[in-house]
Structure formats: C-alpha cells, structure tokens
Amino acid sequence: MGSITRSFANNIGSSGILTASAVTNATVEDVTSFDNATSPATLVLLSTQTASASANISFTTGIDSTYDEYIFKFINIHPANNDFSFQFNLSTDGGSNYNVTKTTTSFRAYHNEAGTDTFLGYDGGFDLAQSTGFQPITTGIGNANDENASGTLTLFNPSSTTYVKHFIVTSNKTSNTYNSNDYIAGYANTTSAINAVRFQMGSGNIDDGIIKLYGVKKS
C-alpha cells in the first residue's frame, strides 16, 4: 500500500477520524494507491462491443504481448434463434480466418425451476479433439425475452510463440425453465500468436448482449 506521510498522519485525530481540511486529492490518492510490488491483479478495460442483431462479434485489436492474460466478459447474450449455443473461435492472422486447432474438455450442471430434473457431469458432446471448429460456450440458449447467457472466457499468454495457448470458460444460461452452468477448458494447439477472437451463435444472429475485453495488469 502507498506510504502515509507524517503530515497526513498528523491530521488524524485521537478518535481516528481524519479532519476535513486534510482531505485533498493527494491524501485520498495516498490511501488508495498501491505500488507495483504489492498490488493485486488489475483488470484493464480494453474494449466493449454491443450486439444488435449481429452475425458475430469479433475482437481483432488489443490482443497482443501487452498482457499475459486476457479476459472476455459476455453479459446478457440473447440469441435471435431458439436453443442454439454461444460459441467462439481463435485466429492467428488478425481475423482473416478463425480456424485454430483446439482440444478441450467440458462438464456442466443444470437444474430446472420445478426442482424435478438435475444433472452434474462430464459433457462429451461439447469436447473438441484437434478440431478447427467453433467451441461451444453454452448449451442451447432460449430466445424468449427472459432467457440469456453470461460468463467469462480467460485466454492465457496468447502472444507466446513457444507454447500452446490455454483457455478456461465459465458460463451460466437460462432456457426453457432450466438454469445451466457450463465449464470448458482446453488449449489452442499452435505456437503462433493468437491475435483475434470471434463470438457467434450456433445459428442465427446475436440479438442482444455485451462483450467486454480486459487485460490483466502485470505485477
């Protein structure tokens, strides 16, 4: 934590309350700032895209060697067509092609509103084995007004030209009175730098929703 100066400390009364005259922009910064050696990981918002009957949402800038970890947060993704999964793929050529080879694993839990149907287990139908296809993030999302999906995709060290690229996805969606929590993890089997990511539905447009891209600040 940032150091507290003697002049700042002298303005703290015996009751532990800071006098009003001592509160300035500088003193507030002293209290709230962290130095690089002790600060926790910080998310830096790089870009935000909002879907509006969009065929896809693609991030073709901002993914480079500046950060070792990137996080996409997708919020209230609502499909135009009923019961199709939300998906993503990766690119090594700035978005000209989204066809990176991936191997993944998946499990999920679901529960219906009536409390009569539950599941927790491995979901082999969502796995990819050295596939260049789009990776499903969710099971089918309903397109009723109250149905949508939200979650995160974390991509690790995408600019490495030595190692494959790991990713982890966690999502939650509502569809037809069911809540489903999906977990996907895997790797892009390439030593080329990943520099673009595309999101789309399994069929039809993304009717509505927001996707934010963050870089995780290096210590």
Secondary structure, 3 states (H helix, E strand, C coil): CCCCCHHHHCCECCCCCECHHHCCHHHHHHHHCCCCCCCCCCEEEEEEEEEEEECCEEECCCCCCCCCEEEEEEEEEEECCCCECEEEEEECCCCCCCCCCEEEEEEEEEEECCCCCEEEEECHHHCCCCECCCEECCCCECCCCCCCEEEEEEEECCCCCCCCEEEEEEEEEEECCEEEEEEEEEEECCCCCCCEEEEEECCCCEEEEEEEEEEECCC
